[in-house]
Each structure stands twice: as structure tokens, then as C-alpha cells.
Amino acid sequence: MPDSDIAEWSSRFSLLSDTTRLRLLVEMHATPDQTVTQLAAAAQITENAASQSLRALRDQGWVSADKEGRTVRYSVVHDAIVHRILHDILGVEHHHTHSH
């Protein structure tokens, strides 16, 4: 395996090693298009903690942010590896999507 692949996998697993980030990923995967307030409540963390974790997930390309006026909604990106990790390894299911 090339060093670049090893570095990429290490980065992916590093993101999953943080309880808050993993909790937010699971929540966004199950119920996409949530706001920071909704995600913080679902994960039982502060909005500040949710914002910091979401920023790290966005910086690594795991999460997208869609702005509608003053509201920003977050979702897991459509990435085969991210979905496979969430589904196959963690057993996360989809619930429903929010209508905006």
C-alpha cells in the first residue's frame, strides 16, 4: 500500500477516534440536513463543541454545509468510503430527511 494511501486512511480513522465527531457523523447520516442546534441537541453536546467538530469534519471533506439564508444545514457527503464505514462497520441506518 502506498504511503499516500496509508496517510489517507490514518486521517480517516483519526476523525472517527473522537467521540463527538463520531456521534455527529452518525446523527447526520441517520438524519441529514440538520442545523448545529439540532445536531448539538441530538448529540447532547454544546453548540460550540458541535461547531468545532463540524468544522474539522468539513475540513476533511466528510461533511457538507448548505446555507439557506441564515440557516446552515449539515450532511455527510456522498462518499462511498464514508458510507461504507458508517453502514458496514458501525451499522448506522438512515431514518428520514428533513424538508426545508
N, C-alpha and C positions, 0 to 999 in steps of 0.2 A: 504494500500500500504506500503510495507516495506521501511524503511529508506534508504536502498541502492538504491531502485528504485527512490525515491524522489531525492536523491543526483544526480543520473544519469540524470534525466530529468532537474534538475536545471542547471547542467553543459551544457546540450544541448541548453537550452534556453538562457543561458549566452552567448554562442557562437553566437547565432542569434541576440543578442541585439546590437552588434557592426555593424554599417553601412558598414564599409569597408569589414569586414568578410562576411556579408550577400551578399553584392554586388559581391564579388569574388565567393562565392558559386553559386549564380545564374548564373554567367557568365560561370563557369566551368561546371555546369550542362547542360546548353544550348549548349555549345561548348567545349567538353573535349579536353585534350591533348594540352593545351596552355602553353607557356613559361611565366615567370614572366613579361617579357617585354610586351607580348601580353595582359596579364591579367591587368597589370597596365594601359595600354592604354585604354582598354575597360572599366575599372572602373574609369578612369580619376583620377588616383592617382599616386604617385611616385612609382618607383620600390622598394625603401626602405620600404614604407608603405605596398606594396603588399607582399614583402618578410616576414615582421614581421607578417602579418595576416595569410599568408600561413603556417608559422611555427606553429602558435597557432592552426590552423585547422588540421595540420598534427599530432601535439602532442596529440590531442583529437581523432584522428582516423577518421576524416571526409574527409580527402584529402590524395591522394597518389601522390608520386613523382616518375616518371620514368626517369632515366638518360640514354641518348643516346650520348655517347662521352662526349662533354662539354655542351650539351643541356639537360635541365631538363624540363619535361612537367608535368603539374599538372592536376588531375582529381578528381572529387568527388568519394569516394569509393562506391562500390556496397553494400549498406546497405539499407535494406528495410525501416527503420525508417527515415533515411536521405532523401531518395527518396520520401517517403510519405509526409514528411514535405514540401519539395520543390514543389511537384506536387499538392497535395490536399489542403494544406494551402496557399501556395504562388502562385500557378497557373503557375509555371515555365514549359516551354516546351523545348524539345530537338530541336536543329537545325540540325547540322551535325557534323561529326567528321573530324578532320584534318588527312590527310595522312602524314606519316613521311617519 
